[in-house]
Amino acid sequence: MRKAIMMMLFAVLTLGAMAQSKEQKTDAVFPGGEKAMKAYLQKNLQYPEQAAQYGVEGSVIMIFTVEKDGSLKDIVATECKIERFNTSTFGQETEARKKELKRQFAKLFAKEGVRVVRKMPKWEPHKKDGEAVSSKCYLPIHFGMPNK
């Protein structure tokens, strides 16, 4: 069941840092490009089992630095949001419990985002005047219900 959930995980992402010029690659790039990153996330991102009980969907924005050597550092999750949940299950909870559950699920999504980014292989670093330099990247990740 868990394997099926992982396989069906719906991760929508965009990465502004992957823009490329036709003449010279200038921004940091996941090895293999955006398509390879989507495949990496689909394979490695795990939808938290606790979130499935409530049909929770949410998103986080991962912020990290790609160093000159392509390694990643200063990995943080920000703007952790709960966007949807199963109203019949969630609606049975008290207002205080709903608030706590939303906080808990946002933390679970943030923790999973950090875990997956930490496991990423080295990136191709940003280039400025042909030299590798450190750069900050933003990676939005959406956690959707696996059976959608």
C-alpha positions as CSV (number, residue, x, y, z in Angstrom):
1,M,0.0,0.0,0.0
2,R,2.8,2.4,0.9
3,K,4.6,1.6,-2.3
4,A,1.4,2.4,-4.2
5,I,1.0,5.7,-2.4
6,M,4.5,6.7,-3.2
7,M,4.1,5.7,-6.8
8,M,1.0,7.7,-7.2
9,L,2.3,10.8,-5.4
10,F,1.3,13.9,-7.2
11,A,4.1,16.4,-6.9
12,V,3.7,19.6,-8.9
13,L,6.8,21.7,-9.1
14,T,8.3,24.6,-10.8
15,L,11.8,25.9,-10.6
16,G,12.6,29.4,-11.7
17,A,16.2,28.7,-11.1
18,M,16.3,26.2,-14.0
19,A,15.9,28.8,-16.8
20,Q,18.7,28.5,-19.4
21,S,20.0,30.9,-22.0
22,K,20.5,29.5,-25.5
23,E,24.1,30.6,-25.5
24,Q,25.4,29.6,-22.1
25,K,23.8,27.8,-19.2
26,T,23.7,30.5,-16.5
27,D,21.5,29.2,-13.6
28,A,21.9,26.3,-11.2
29,V,20.4,23.1,-12.7
30,F,19.4,19.8,-11.3
31,P,21.5,17.1,-13.1
32,G,19.5,16.1,-16.1
33,G,17.2,19.1,-16.0
34,E,13.6,19.7,-15.0
35,K,12.4,16.4,-16.3
36,A,15.0,14.5,-14.3
37,M,14.1,16.5,-11.2
38,K,10.4,15.6,-11.6
39,A,11.3,12.0,-11.8
40,Y,13.6,12.3,-8.8
41,L,10.8,13.8,-6.7
42,Q,8.2,11.3,-7.9
43,K,10.5,8.5,-6.8
44,N,11.7,9.9,-3.5
45,L,9.0,12.2,-2.1
46,Q,6.8,10.4,0.4
47,Y,3.3,11.5,1.1
48,P,3.0,11.5,4.9
49,E,0.7,8.6,6.0
50,Q,-0.9,10.7,8.7
51,A,-2.0,13.2,6.1
52,A,-3.9,10.5,4.2
53,Q,-6.4,10.0,7.1
54,Y,-7.7,13.6,6.6
55,G,-7.2,13.9,2.9
56,V,-4.7,16.7,3.4
57,E,-3.1,18.5,0.5
58,G,-0.5,21.2,0.9
59,S,2.6,22.9,-0.4
60,V,6.0,24.1,0.7
61,I,8.6,26.3,-0.9
62,M,12.1,24.9,-0.5
63,I,14.9,27.5,-0.4
64,F,18.5,26.4,-0.6
65,T,21.9,27.4,-1.8
66,V,23.7,25.6,-4.6
67,E,27.4,26.1,-3.9
68,K,30.2,26.5,-6.5
69,D,30.8,22.7,-6.4
70,G,27.1,21.9,-6.9
71,S,26.5,20.8,-3.3
72,L,23.4,22.1,-1.5
73,K,23.3,23.9,1.8
74,D,21.1,26.1,3.9
75,I,18.0,24.0,3.1
76,V,14.8,25.4,4.6
77,A,11.1,25.0,4.0
78,T,9.0,28.1,4.0
79,E,5.4,29.0,3.2
80,C,4.2,25.6,4.4
81,K,0.4,25.7,3.6
82,I,-2.5,23.3,4.0
83,E,-4.6,23.8,0.9
84,R,-7.3,21.1,1.1
85,F,-8.6,18.4,3.4
86,N,-11.4,15.9,3.6
87,T,-14.2,18.1,5.1
88,S,-16.2,15.1,6.5
89,T,-13.3,13.8,8.5
90,F,-11.7,17.1,9.4
91,G,-15.1,18.7,10.1
92,Q,-15.7,16.4,13.1
93,E,-12.7,17.9,15.0
94,T,-12.9,20.9,17.3
95,E,-11.6,24.2,16.2
96,A,-8.6,23.9,18.4
97,R,-7.9,20.4,17.1
98,K,-8.3,21.6,13.5
99,K,-5.7,24.4,14.1
100,E,-3.3,22.0,15.7
101,L,-3.7,19.4,12.9
102,K,-3.1,22.1,10.2
103,R,0.1,23.1,12.0
104,Q,1.1,19.4,12.3
105,F,0.5,18.6,8.6
106,A,2.4,21.8,7.5
107,K,5.4,20.6,9.6
108,L,5.2,17.1,8.1
109,F,5.2,18.5,4.6
110,A,8.1,20.8,5.5
111,K,10.1,18.0,7.0
112,E,9.6,15.8,4.0
113,G,10.6,18.6,1.6
114,V,13.8,19.1,3.6
115,R,14.6,15.4,3.6
116,V,14.2,15.0,-0.1
117,V,16.2,18.1,-1.0
118,R,19.0,16.9,1.3
119,K,19.2,13.6,-0.6
120,M,19.5,15.3,-4.0
121,P,22.7,14.8,-6.0
122,K,25.0,17.7,-6.7
123,W,23.6,20.3,-9.1
124,E,25.3,22.1,-11.9
125,P,26.1,25.4,-10.3
126,H,25.2,28.9,-11.5
127,K,27.7,30.4,-13.9
128,K,28.7,34.0,-14.0
129,D,31.1,35.1,-16.7
130,G,31.9,31.4,-17.2
131,E,32.8,30.9,-13.5
132,A,30.8,28.8,-11.0
133,V,29.3,30.8,-8.2
134,S,26.9,30.1,-5.4
135,S,23.2,30.8,-5.9
136,K,19.9,30.6,-4.1
137,C,17.2,28.4,-5.5
138,Y,13.5,28.2,-4.8
139,L,11.6,24.9,-5.3
140,P,7.8,24.8,-4.8
141,I,6.5,21.3,-4.0
142,H,2.9,20.4,-3.9
143,F,1.7,17.4,-1.8
144,G,-1.5,16.0,-3.3
145,M,-3.6,13.0,-2.4
146,P,-2.0,10.0,-4.0
147,N,-5.2,8.6,-5.5
148,K,-6.0,11.7,-7.5
